[in-house]
Amino acid sequence: MTASSATGRERAAVADACRRLGAEGLLIGTAGNVSVRVDDRVAITATGAVLAGLTPEQVTVVDLDGNVVDGDLRPTSELDLHIGVYRRYGVGAVVHTHAPMATAASCVLDELPCVHYQMLALGGSVRVAPYATFGTPELAASVLAALDGRSAALMANHGAVTHGTTLDGAVENALLLEWACGVYRDAAAMGRPRVLDEQQQLAVIEAALARDYGTTHRVSPAPGAAPAPDASPAPPESPAASATPAASARQQEPTKGENR
């Protein structure tokens, strides 16, 4: 496959991801940006595009220095943030949204605590990067620091960033973060939310590894019966696959707004 055909495919994938996130209510108007990396190229949303209806032609391709190599539109003003995540963490895709729950949480919390074990798929508690003006090196630096050992971060009074090894993974992490913010908000409305401590988080990881959590498993055939053909789908990310609580994380990774 040629480089141009590969990036053409990824431009279409970015457009598809934006439309999905828009349908889920995480991308509103022109606010947010999405990218995916292919070798030394990054397909990234253009500034000013309405993301819920994005087309492949509204996705620009840049190199890892931020130079445009394909496309007619200027890339998002958060380009440095995306490039920084790829360079520092070696991931495959980045999603930035102004999702309602995540943005609300970013306005009041210094950290979103780990109140449900599914948050271990994001690395546990989610840090809130200090506020800085959009599109600035200061914002990129603070978000990169907040992502250390995590696949998600909140951006104070701004929104959220997630990444993944694949574009689908980054999108799923964005959806999971939005859900977690909603759970925390609802729990806090009823009282003080209980937070999973480090020992409880590690117990979840051990259980997930032991049980191959997050994958489908065929029932053992009855004695004498022929085994069914293996048609198991590819497993999704599980808490054990990407969890990084404090004791184990050190080893790795609604208004119309301006398109960042």
Salt bridges, closest charged atoms under 4 A:
GLU10 OE2 - ARG9 NE 2.86
ASP16 OD1 - ARG19 NH2 2.19
ASP40 OD2 - ARG41 NH1 3.40
ASP65 OD1 - ARG87 NH2 2.90
ASP70 OD2 - ARG11 NH1 3.27
GLU172 OE2 - ARG20 NH2 2.78
ASP186 OD1 - ARG185 NH2 2.99
GLU253 OE2 - HIS163 ND1 3.25
GLU258 OE1 - ARG260 NH1 3.47
